[in-house]
Amino acid sequence: MNRTASSCLSIFAGGVLTVLAQPQAPSTDANSFEEVPELKASEILKPEYLKGSHYTVRENVATGSGVNQFVIDSDFGVFDADGDAMLVRREKEIYAIADLTEVSRTDQFKDSLANASKGTFNAAKKIVTDPGETLSNVPKGISKFMNKASNSIKNIGKKKEDDGQQDSSAEKMTGVAKSKRKIAVSMGIDPYSTNSVLQKQLEDVAWASWAGGFAFSAATFPISGPVGAGLTVTNVSDSLNKAVAEKPPTDLKAMNRENLRKIGASGPDTERLLNNTAFTLTDETALALNLKTLDGVASRGAFVRAAAEKSDTESDALFCVQTSALMGQIHTSGHPLAHIVMMEGLPVCVAKDGTLIIALQWDYAAWTARAAAFIDEVQKMANEPGHNKHILVVISGQMSPRFKQELQSRGIATQDRMNPGPLQ
């Protein structure tokens, strides 16, 4: 396999899923496989995720990469969301922006901001990094794998080296960064988000809170909308929320380094991941904690290496985080895992009883020539010594009826909608 083809088989942001969703070379009867469909948002999303008080999701949803690709029209701009999990993240941020905007209109906030402007640290505020000034329209998620230009993305800034990633000296001096982290986590949003509109609102409220005495509380100003107040919905939610809220970036990164090394990641792979700007610091922490829950599972370092090398965008990173969370769910719910094997860029889990388990953050799985070829390879592996010939395919989203039928006809167990998120 050449380098380009191998790269296209990366697992992240649907990289492998893109290939699995695309036709293979015409050596097989094309009628043996199905065309990937364009879905309708109104038919696949729960009503609260289709339309909210501040946004509407456009009707047409492409699935050609195996990742549902949404476009959100909101009161604060147009947002692309590559994947079900990203849709939930962006909608949560839209509600947070709206809520923080309302907070900034209160007399209490205005008085606190006036008090802050009189403080001795007001000058320092001017040099605090403002991600709102770093807007850029860049290819995100699966768009780079599809060999076509991506749609413009408004109001999302690609972070600079320390956009939301590190406390500047001014923030350390004033405590604004600590206030911003606590406010964000209390609202269930990522304080290190690349959403520049959100960052501006967070910074203003954090400044009024720390320097002006503004008493912000999520109990007083709860986040609205269909999503809860956790950064994630995995079994590491509590520890993730606590770590992100309480630890400054340097301490959080040190914790992540320690956890990654303990699970078997090499020094170079660990540093490559920690310095990969596709991951927000929160995503980096979530990935490390998710992999830590795979206690006793060998070869987790191979997954870290792939995540570090192949992730280029926020959508790539989110794919890694969600896939690692899915593996953790399986490991702790009746299918204890022994080790992980990377096959064509995809993680294949080997359970202690010898069952092969393919667990993926995959929004829509269709039966394509590529998917069939991959399943053939997995079946060959299942027949090797040390395996019990059983295969289980688990995905977060939806399998097409044809995909599920083809796997079941081969004696492969299936489980879709493991983490349906916004899907009906």
C-alpha positions as CSV (number, residue, x, y, z in Angstrom):
1,M,0.0,0.0,0.0
2,N,1.4,3.4,-0.9
3,R,1.9,6.2,1.5
4,T,-1.1,8.2,0.3
5,A,-3.5,5.3,0.6
6,S,-2.2,4.4,4.0
7,S,-2.7,8.0,5.1
8,C,-6.3,7.9,3.9
9,L,-6.9,4.9,6.1
10,S,-6.2,6.8,9.3
11,I,-9.1,6.4,11.8
12,F,-9.4,10.0,12.7
13,A,-12.3,12.4,11.8
14,G,-13.6,9.6,9.6
15,G,-10.4,9.2,7.7
16,V,-10.7,5.4,7.6
17,L,-14.5,5.8,7.6
18,T,-14.1,8.0,4.6
19,V,-12.3,5.2,2.8
20,L,-14.7,2.5,4.0
21,A,-17.6,4.7,2.8
22,Q,-16.1,5.2,-0.7
23,P,-16.2,2.8,-3.6
24,Q,-13.2,0.4,-4.2
25,A,-11.5,-0.2,-7.5
26,P,-14.0,-1.6,-9.9
27,S,-12.9,-5.2,-9.6
28,T,-16.2,-6.2,-8.0
29,D,-19.8,-5.8,-9.3
30,A,-20.9,-2.3,-8.2
31,N,-24.4,-3.6,-7.7
32,S,-23.1,-5.7,-4.8
33,F,-22.8,-2.6,-2.7
34,E,-24.9,0.4,-1.7
35,E,-24.6,4.1,-2.4
36,V,-24.0,6.2,0.7
37,P,-27.1,8.4,1.2
38,E,-27.7,12.0,2.0
39,L,-29.7,12.1,5.1
40,K,-32.4,14.6,6.3
41,A,-31.8,16.3,9.6
42,S,-35.5,16.3,10.3
43,E,-35.6,12.5,10.0
44,I,-32.5,11.6,12.0
45,L,-32.3,14.2,14.8
46,K,-34.3,14.6,18.0
47,P,-36.4,17.7,17.8
48,E,-34.4,19.6,20.4
49,Y,-31.2,19.1,18.3
50,L,-32.8,20.0,15.1
51,K,-33.9,23.4,16.2
52,G,-33.4,25.5,19.3
53,S,-34.2,29.0,20.4
54,H,-30.9,30.2,18.9
55,Y,-30.2,27.9,16.0
56,T,-31.5,25.7,13.2
57,V,-29.7,22.7,11.6
58,R,-29.9,22.7,7.8
59,E,-31.9,19.9,6.3
60,N,-29.4,18.1,4.1
61,V,-26.8,16.0,5.9
62,A,-24.0,14.4,3.8
63,T,-22.7,11.0,5.0
64,G,-20.1,10.2,2.3
65,S,-17.3,10.0,4.8
66,G,-19.3,7.9,7.4
67,V,-19.5,11.1,9.4
68,N,-22.8,13.1,9.5
69,Q,-21.9,16.6,8.3
70,F,-24.1,19.3,9.7
71,V,-24.4,23.0,9.1
72,I,-25.9,25.1,11.9
73,D,-27.4,28.5,11.3
74,S,-27.4,30.4,14.6
75,D,-27.9,33.9,16.0
76,F,-24.1,34.1,16.3
77,G,-23.0,32.9,12.9
78,V,-22.8,29.7,10.8
79,F,-21.1,26.7,12.3
80,D,-20.1,23.4,10.6
81,A,-20.2,20.3,12.8
82,D,-18.5,17.2,11.4
83,G,-20.1,14.4,13.3
84,D,-22.9,13.8,15.8
85,A,-20.6,14.5,18.8
86,M,-19.5,17.8,17.3
87,L,-23.1,18.8,16.7
88,V,-23.8,18.4,20.4
89,R,-20.7,20.3,21.3
90,R,-21.5,23.3,19.0
91,E,-25.1,23.5,20.1
92,K,-24.1,23.4,23.7
93,E,-21.7,26.3,22.9
94,I,-24.4,28.3,21.2
95,Y,-26.6,28.0,24.2
96,A,-23.7,29.1,26.4
97,I,-23.0,32.1,24.2
98,A,-26.7,33.1,24.5
99,D,-26.7,32.6,28.3
100,L,-23.5,34.5,28.8
101,T,-24.8,37.3,26.6
102,E,-27.8,37.6,28.8
103,V,-25.6,37.6,31.9
104,S,-23.6,40.5,30.5
105,R,-26.8,42.6,30.2
106,T,-27.6,42.4,33.9
107,D,-27.1,45.4,36.2
108,Q,-25.0,43.2,38.5
109,F,-22.6,42.4,35.7
110,K,-22.4,46.0,34.5
111,D,-21.6,47.2,38.0
112,S,-18.9,44.5,38.4
113,L,-17.4,45.4,35.1
114,A,-17.2,49.0,36.1
115,N,-15.5,48.1,39.4
116,A,-13.1,45.9,37.5
117,S,-12.1,48.8,35.2
118,K,-11.0,50.8,38.3
119,G,-8.8,48.0,39.5
120,T,-5.0,48.0,39.4
121,F,-5.1,45.0,37.0
122,N,-7.2,46.6,34.3
123,A,-4.1,47.3,32.2
124,A,-3.1,43.6,32.4
125,K,-6.5,42.6,30.8
126,K,-5.5,44.2,27.6
127,I,-2.7,41.8,27.0
128,V,-4.6,38.6,27.9
129,T,-4.7,36.4,24.8
130,D,-8.0,36.9,23.0
131,P,-8.9,33.9,20.8
132,G,-11.6,36.2,19.2
133,E,-8.9,37.9,17.2
134,T,-7.8,34.7,15.5
135,L,-10.6,33.9,13.2
136,S,-9.7,31.7,10.2
137,N,-11.5,29.6,7.6
138,V,-9.7,26.3,7.5
139,P,-10.5,22.8,6.4
140,K,-11.8,20.8,9.3
141,G,-12.6,17.2,10.1
142,I,-13.2,14.9,7.2
143,S,-13.1,17.7,4.5
144,K,-9.4,17.2,3.9
145,F,-10.0,13.5,3.2
146,M,-12.6,14.2,0.7
147,N,-10.4,16.1,-1.8
148,K,-12.7,19.0,-2.1
149,A,-12.9,22.4,-0.6
150,S,-14.7,22.7,2.7
151,N,-17.5,25.1,3.4
152,S,-16.5,28.4,5.2
153,I,-16.7,28.2,8.9
154,K,-17.7,31.4,10.6
155,N,-17.0,32.3,14.2
156,I,-14.6,29.4,14.8
157,G,-11.0,30.4,15.3
158,K,-8.1,28.0,14.8
159,K,-6.1,28.5,18.0
160,K,-2.7,29.9,18.1
161,E,0.0,28.1,20.2
162,D,-1.5,29.6,23.4
163,D,-5.1,30.4,22.4
164,G,-6.9,29.1,25.4
165,Q,-4.2,26.5,25.9
166,Q,-2.0,28.2,28.4
167,D,-2.4,30.9,31.0
168,S,-0.6,34.1,29.9
169,S,1.5,35.8,32.5
170,A,-1.3,38.4,32.8
171,E,-3.9,35.7,33.4
172,K,-1.7,34.1,36.1
173,M,-1.3,37.4,37.8
174,T,-5.0,38.3,37.8
175,G,-6.7,34.9,38.3
176,V,-8.9,35.5,35.2
177,A,-7.9,32.1,33.8
178,K,-9.0,30.2,36.9
179,S,-12.3,32.0,36.9
180,K,-12.9,31.3,33.2
181,R,-12.2,27.6,33.7
182,K,-14.6,27.3,36.6
183,I,-17.3,29.2,34.8
184,A,-17.0,27.1,31.6
185,V,-17.0,23.8,33.4
186,S,-19.9,24.8,35.6
187,M,-21.8,25.4,32.3
188,G,-20.6,22.1,30.8
189,I,-18.5,23.7,28.1
190,D,-14.8,23.4,27.2
191,P,-12.8,26.4,28.6
192,Y,-10.2,25.7,25.9
193,S,-12.8,25.6,23.0
194,T,-11.7,27.0,19.6
195,N,-15.0,28.8,19.4
196,S,-13.9,32.4,19.3
197,V,-17.3,33.9,20.1
198,L,-17.6,31.7,23.1
199,Q,-14.1,32.6,24.3
200,K,-14.9,36.4,24.2
201,Q,-18.0,35.9,26.3
202,L,-16.2,33.7,28.8
203,E,-13.4,36.2,29.1
204,D,-15.7,39.1,29.8
205,V,-17.7,37.3,32.5
206,A,-14.5,35.8,34.0
207,W,-13.0,39.3,34.2
208,A,-16.1,40.8,35.9
209,S,-16.2,37.8,38.2
210,W,-12.6,38.0,39.4
211,A,-11.7,41.6,39.2
212,G,-15.1,43.2,39.7
213,G,-16.6,40.8,42.3
214,F,-19.4,39.5,40.0
215,A,-20.9,36.5,41.7
216,F,-21.4,34.1,38.7
217,S,-23.0,30.8,39.5
218,A,-24.3,28.1,37.1
219,A,-27.1,27.7,39.6
220,T,-28.1,31.3,39.1
221,F,-27.3,31.3,35.4
222,P,-27.9,27.7,34.3
223,I,-27.1,26.7,30.8
224,S,-30.3,26.2,28.7
225,G,-30.9,23.8,25.9
226,P,-31.1,20.0,25.4
227,V,-27.7,19.0,26.8
228,G,-26.5,18.5,30.3
229,A,-23.8,20.2,32.3
230,G,-21.1,17.7,31.8
231,L,-18.1,18.1,29.4
232,T,-18.6,14.5,28.4
233,V,-21.1,11.7,28.9
234,T,-18.6,9.0,29.7
235,N,-17.5,7.3,32.8
236,V,-14.7,9.8,33.3
237,S,-17.0,12.9,33.4
238,D,-16.6,13.7,37.1
239,S,-12.8,13.4,37.1
240,L,-12.5,15.3,33.8
241,N,-14.7,18.2,35.0
242,K,-12.8,18.4,38.3
243,A,-9.3,18.3,36.7
244,V,-10.1,20.9,34.0
245,A,-11.8,23.3,36.4
246,E,-9.1,23.1,39.2
247,K,-5.8,22.5,37.4
248,P,-3.9,25.2,35.5
249,P,-2.7,24.2,32.1
250,T,0.8,23.3,33.1
251,D,-0.4,21.0,35.9
252,L,-3.1,19.5,33.7
253,K,-0.5,18.7,30.9
254,A,1.8,17.2,33.5
255,M,-1.0,14.9,34.7
256,N,-1.8,13.9,31.1
257,R,1.9,13.2,30.5
258,E,2.0,10.9,33.5
259,N,-1.2,9.1,32.6
260,L,-0.1,8.5,28.9
261,R,3.3,7.1,30.0
262,K,1.6,4.8,32.5
263,I,-0.7,3.3,29.9
264,G,2.4,2.4,27.7
265,A,2.8,5.4,25.3
266,S,6.4,6.1,24.4
267,G,8.0,9.4,25.4
268,P,8.1,10.7,21.8
269,D,4.5,9.7,21.1
270,T,3.4,11.3,24.4
271,E,5.0,14.6,23.6
272,R,3.7,14.5,20.1
273,L,0.2,14.2,21.4
274,L,0.6,16.8,24.1
275,N,1.9,19.3,21.5
276,N,-0.7,18.5,18.9
277,T,-2.8,21.6,18.5
278,A,-5.7,19.6,17.1
279,F,-6.5,18.6,20.7
280,T,-7.8,21.2,23.1
281,L,-6.4,20.7,26.5
282,T,-9.7,19.3,27.6
283,D,-9.8,16.8,24.7
284,E,-6.3,15.7,25.5
285,T,-7.2,15.1,29.1
286,A,-10.4,13.2,28.2
287,L,-8.4,10.9,25.8
288,A,-5.8,10.2,28.5
289,L,-8.5,9.5,31.1
290,N,-10.5,7.3,28.8
291,L,-7.5,5.2,27.9
292,K,-6.6,5.0,31.6
293,T,-9.9,3.3,32.3
294,L,-8.8,0.4,30.0
295,D,-6.9,-1.0,32.9
296,G,-4.7,-3.9,32.0
297,V,-5.4,-3.6,28.2
298,A,-2.1,-3.9,26.3
299,S,-1.0,-1.9,23.3
300,R,-2.9,1.3,24.2
301,G,0.3,3.1,23.2
302,A,-0.4,2.2,19.6
303,F,-3.7,4.1,19.7
304,V,-1.9,7.1,21.2
305,R,0.7,7.0,18.4
306,A,-2.0,7.0,15.8
307,A,-3.9,9.8,17.5
308,A,-0.8,11.9,17.8
309,E,0.4,11.3,14.2
310,K,-2.9,11.5,12.3
311,S,-5.0,14.2,14.1
312,D,-4.9,17.5,12.3
313,T,-8.2,19.2,13.4
314,E,-10.6,19.4,16.3
315,S,-12.9,16.9,14.6
316,D,-10.0,14.4,14.3
317,A,-9.3,14.8,18.0
318,L,-13.0,14.4,19.0
319,F,-13.1,11.2,17.0
320,C,-10.2,9.9,19.1
321,V,-11.8,10.9,22.3
322,Q,-15.2,9.4,21.5
323,T,-13.7,6.1,20.1
324,S,-11.6,5.7,23.3
325,A,-14.7,6.3,25.4
326,L,-16.6,3.7,23.5
327,M,-13.8,1.1,24.0
328,G,-13.9,2.0,27.7
329,Q,-17.7,1.3,27.8
330,I,-17.2,-2.1,26.3
331,H,-14.3,-3.0,28.6
332,T,-16.3,-2.2,31.7
333,S,-19.7,-3.7,30.6
334,G,-19.2,-7.4,30.1
335,H,-16.5,-7.6,27.4
336,P,-13.2,-7.1,29.2
337,L,-10.4,-6.4,26.7
338,A,-6.9,-7.9,26.6
339,H,-5.2,-5.8,24.0
340,I,-5.6,-3.5,21.0
341,V,-4.4,-4.3,17.4
342,M,-4.1,-1.5,14.8
343,M,-5.4,-2.9,11.5
344,E,-5.4,-0.6,8.4
345,G,-5.4,2.3,10.9
346,L,-8.4,1.1,12.8
347,P,-8.3,-0.1,16.4
348,V,-9.4,-3.7,16.7
349,C,-9.9,-4.8,20.3
350,V,-9.2,-8.3,21.3
351,A,-11.3,-9.4,24.3
352,K,-10.0,-11.7,26.9
353,D,-12.2,-14.5,25.6
354,G,-10.6,-14.1,22.1
355,T,-13.5,-12.2,20.5
356,L,-12.5,-9.4,18.1
357,I,-14.4,-6.2,18.8
358,I,-14.4,-3.2,16.4
359,A,-15.7,-0.2,18.4
360,L,-15.8,3.1,16.5
361,Q,-17.3,6.6,16.7
362,W,-19.1,6.1,13.4
363,D,-22.2,8.2,12.6
364,Y,-23.5,6.2,9.6
365,A,-22.1,2.9,8.4
366,A,-23.0,1.8,4.8
367,W,-22.1,-1.4,3.1
368,T,-19.4,-0.4,0.6
369,A,-16.6,-2.3,-1.2
370,R,-14.1,-0.9,1.3
371,A,-16.2,-1.9,4.3
372,A,-16.5,-5.4,2.9
373,A,-12.8,-5.7,2.3
374,F,-12.0,-4.6,5.8
375,I,-14.5,-7.1,7.3
376,D,-12.9,-9.8,5.2
377,E,-9.5,-9.0,6.9
378,V,-11.1,-9.0,10.3
379,Q,-12.6,-12.4,9.7
380,K,-9.2,-13.7,8.6
381,M,-7.8,-12.4,11.9
382,A,-10.6,-14.0,13.9
383,N,-9.6,-17.4,12.5
384,E,-6.0,-17.1,13.6
385,P,-4.8,-19.0,16.7
386,G,-5.6,-17.2,20.0
387,H,-9.0,-15.9,18.7
388,N,-12.3,-17.6,19.1
389,K,-13.7,-16.7,15.6
390,H,-16.3,-14.4,17.1
391,I,-16.6,-10.8,16.0
392,L,-18.6,-7.9,17.4
393,V,-18.9,-4.6,15.6
394,V,-20.1,-1.7,17.8
395,I,-20.6,1.8,16.5
396,S,-21.9,5.0,18.2
397,G,-24.4,5.8,15.4
398,Q,-26.5,4.1,12.9
399,M,-25.8,1.1,10.7
400,S,-27.7,0.9,7.4
401,P,-30.0,-2.1,7.2
402,R,-27.8,-3.5,4.4
403,F,-24.7,-3.1,6.5
404,K,-26.2,-4.8,9.5
405,Q,-27.7,-7.6,7.3
406,E,-24.3,-8.3,5.6
407,L,-22.5,-8.6,8.9
408,Q,-25.1,-10.7,10.5
409,S,-25.2,-13.0,7.5
410,R,-21.5,-13.6,8.2
411,G,-22.1,-14.5,11.8
412,I,-20.9,-11.2,13.1
413,A,-22.7,-9.7,16.0
414,T,-23.7,-6.0,15.7
415,Q,-24.6,-3.2,18.1
416,D,-25.3,0.3,16.7
417,R,-26.5,3.4,18.5
418,M,-24.2,2.6,21.4
419,N,-23.9,6.4,22.0
420,P,-26.7,7.9,19.8
421,G,-26.2,11.4,21.1
422,P,-28.6,13.6,19.1
423,L,-30.0,10.8,16.9
424,Q,-33.7,9.9,17.2
